[in-house]
């Protein structure tokens, strides 16, 4: 091959690469086919749900009680969902239909989202919180070891070992930090949040709701918001709305608009037009987005232990999800981001 042919090959290769990347161009996305739009929507999900950890971390820096911020965020996001479906003519649940909504509101939002937001007020980074948040499928395997009569797949056991091995790699660089009570509390709260999300996943699988699950999502958020705000006020940690600084309001606005609304609509579109396994890739990209942006924008500590440990953990989670691909993830976006 002469130099001209080589140059032509390089140019053609670059053109092909740019053509593939053009699917992400927001200026021309309306001209693309359905699959291209779905891939673009998935890219939005991967980015925005990863950034919710950063926004939450920044927001809780300026407000006395992170639970109050979580409550406001949940109420505004949930109100948007509920008003939309009421406008569309959806009817409120009746009788026993409220039971799973109340249970999932407690598990998914009061505990999981509430504690994962509160944990960021302690001395853990947004990236570390995102990685811990991603391990909830591993707890499903652990729970299955005790309550399931079916044999656990070998791939799931391998994923479990890899996942927790990756967590050990990460924390091998944080052994000294455990002497700090604030850091310990941040880790403990984050882990509890993943436990409740795992139980919520299993509960969701057994308790299929008889009406629109997305309408249910909004109801869960509003119920949780009322409880969390009441708790924050009763403990004397809540401040008046006018006393909340603009930085926290900016974080709340970002979480509601981009974390709850834009990303959720994009997620639904991607689910409708892409295979489920392809759509689930967001769960592995979100923590990487949180880790990288936390390091680049806010100077969060990024070490080789976090990088390697995070990748090993996500590989373990991937194997578990592959082994239990028949178990659907809950239709709630708030714990994938927070």
N, C-alpha and C positions, 0 to 999 in steps of 0.2 A: 504494500500500500504506500503510494507516494504522499508527500506532505499535503497536497491539495485534497486528496481523497480522505486523509486523516482529519483535516480541518472540516471537511463537509460532514463527516461522521459525527464529529463533536458538536457541530452546529445543529444537526438533525436531532441528536440525542438531547441537547439542551431544549430545543423546540418541543420535543415530545414531553419532556419533564415539565416545562412551563404550561403545556396544554393540560396536563393532568392537574397541575396546581391551580389552573384557572377556575376549577370547580368552586374554589373558596373565594372567588372575587365577588364581593357583595354588589358591585356595580352591574354585573352581567348575570347574576344568579337567576333573575326572573326569566331569562331567555333559555335557561338550561332545562333538561328533562327532569322528570320526577326523582330519579335516583340521584342525580347531581344535587338537587335541592335537599334531598334527605341527608346526603353526606355532609352538606354545608350545615344543615340543622344539627347534625350530630357533633360537628366541630364546635358549634356554638355551645352545646351542652357541655362538652369536655372542658371548654375554657371557662365558661361562666360558673359552673358548679365547682370548679377548682378555685376560682377567685373568691367564692363565698367565705372560705376559711380566712383569707386575707382580710376581707372586709369586716368579718366578725371580730378578728383579732384587733384591728384598728379601732373598731367601734367601742369595744369593751374597755379600751384604755381610758376613755373619757367619761364613763358613766359609773356611779358607785356600785350598781348592781346589774350584772350581766343578765340576770333573769328578767329584769324589767325591759331591757333592750330586746331580748328574745320574745317577750310577750307582745311588745308593740309590733315587731316584725311579723309575728304569727297572725296577729289580729288584722293588720292591714292586708297581708297576703290572703288570708282566709276569707276576709270580707269581699275581696275581688272575685274569688271563686264562687262564693255563695250568691252574690248579687247576679253574677253572670248566669248561673244555672236557674235561679229564680226567674230571671228575665226570660229565659228559654222555656219556662213553664214547668220546671222540675218541682216535684212535690217533696215536702219534708218527710223524713222517716217517721214511722209510727210504731208505737209499742216496743216490742222486742228488737226491732231494727236498730234502736238506739244503743243496745248493749255492746255490739262490736265496735261501734263508733266511739263510745266512752272508753272501752278497753284500749283501742288503738290510739286514741287521743292521749291517754295516760302513758302508754309505752313509747310511742313514736315522738310525741312533742313535749309533753311535760317532763319526761325523764330523758329520753335520748337527745332530742334537740336542745332541751333546756340545759342539761348537764354538759353536753359537748360545747355549748356556748360559754357556760360558766367556767369550764376548764381553761378556756383561753385567757381568762382574767388572771390565772396563775402563771407560773413561769414555764410554760411550754410554748413552743413556736406553732404557728399556723400549719407549717409543713408536717411537724410531728403529730399534731392533732389530726390532720387529714390521713396520715398513714395508719394511725391507731383506728380511726373511724372506718377504714377500709377492711379491717380484719373480721367484721361481724360474721361473714360466712364460715370462718373457722370455728366460731362458737356454735354454729348450727351442727357441725360435725361432732363437737364435744357433747352437746345435748343429746344428739342421736346415739352416742355410745351408751348412754344411760337409759334412754326411754324407747329407743327403736328396737323392734324385734327383728328387723331386717339386717342383713349383713352389710356393713359399711364398705363401699368400694375401696380397693387398694389405692386407687388414684386419689381418693379423698383423704386417706390416711397419710399418704406421701405429701399432699398439699398442706395438711395440718402441720406436719413436722417441719416442712419448709417455711410455712408462714410464721410459726412461732420461733423458728430458728432465725429468720430475718429480723424479728422483733428483738431477739437476744443480741444480734449484731449491732442493731441501732443503740440499744441501751448499754452495750459494753463501753460506749463512749460517754455515758451519762451516769456512771456509777457514783461519782462524787456529787452529782446534782441531787441524788436521792437523800443526801443529808439535809437538804433544804425542804422544810415542810411544805412550802408553797408548790414546789415542783412535784412532790409526792402527791399532793392533793389534785393537781392538774392531771396527772397520769391516772390516778384512781377514778376520778370523775369521768375521764375519757373512756376508760375500760368499761365502767358501769353502763355508759351510754351505748357501747357496742353490744353488751349483754341484752339490754332491753330491746334493741333493734332486732337482734336475732330471735328473741321470743316473739316479737311482733310479726316477724316474717313467718314463723311457724303458725302463729295464731291466724294470720291472714289466709294462709293456705287452707286451714280447716274451716274458717268462718267466712265463706263467700257471701258478700252482701247482696241483697235482693234489689238494690237500686244503684244508680250511677256511682261508681267508686270515686270518681273525681269530685263529685259534689260532696261525698263523704270526706274527702281530703280537706275541703274548706271548712266543713263543720268541725272536724277534729282540731284544726288550727285555732278556730275561734274559741272553742271550749277550753283548750289548753291555755290560750292567751289570757282568758278571764281568771283561770286558776293561778297561773304564774304571777300575774299582776297583783292579784289579791294577796298572794303569799309575800311578794316583795313589799307591798304596802304594810302588811301585818307585822313584818319583821323590822319595819322602820328604815329599810334601805332604799326604798323608792324615793325618787325626787319628783317635784312637779314637772310637768311637760315643758314648761318654759325654762326650767333650770337645766334641761338636757342640752349639752353643748352642740354646736353645729356639726362637729366631727362625727358624733354618734348619730345625729339625724341623717347625715350624708351616707353613713354606712347602712343605716336602716333603709333609706331610699334605694340604695344600690341593691341590697339583699331582696327587697320586695320586687323591684322592677326587673332586675336582671337574674337574680337567683330564683325567684318564685314564679314570675310571669313569663318573661322572654324564654328562659331556659326550659321551663316546663312545657310551653307550647312547642318549642323546637323538639323537645324530647318525645312528645306525643306524635309529631309529624315523622320523626325518624323511626319510631316504633311501627308506625303504619306502613312505611315504605321500605324498611330494611329488615333483614333477618334479625331475630332477637339476639343471637350470639354476637352479631356485628354491633348492634346497638349497645350491648353491655360493656363494650370496650371503654366507655366513659368512666367506669368504676376504677379502672387501672390508670387512666390518664389524669383524673382529678387530683390525686395526691401529688403526682409529678408537677402539675401546674402550680399547686400550692407551695411545694418545696422550692421550685425554681423562682417563682415570683416573690416569695418571701425573702429569698436570698438576694435577688437583684434589686428589689424596690425598697426593702426595709432592713436589709443587712442581717437577716436571720442566719444563724450559724449553719453552714452547709459543709459537712465533713464527708470523708470517704465512707465512714461507718453508716451515715444516713443514706447515702446514695446506694451503696451495695446492699445494706440491710433492707432498704425500701424496695429495691428491685426483687430481692429474694422473697420478701413478704408478699409482694403483688403476684409473683409467680406461684406461690403457694395458694393464694386466693383464687387465681386463675384455674389451677388444677382442681380445687374444690368445686368451683362453679361448673367446670366441665363434667365432673363426676356426678353432680346433682343438677344438671341442666334442666331436669324435669321439674325442679322446685323453683317456682317463679319468685323473682325479687318483688318486694312490696311495691305497690303503685304510688309510693310517696317519694318525692325527690328530696325532701328536706334533710335526710340524714346522709345522703350521698355527698351533697355539699353540706352545709349546716344552716 
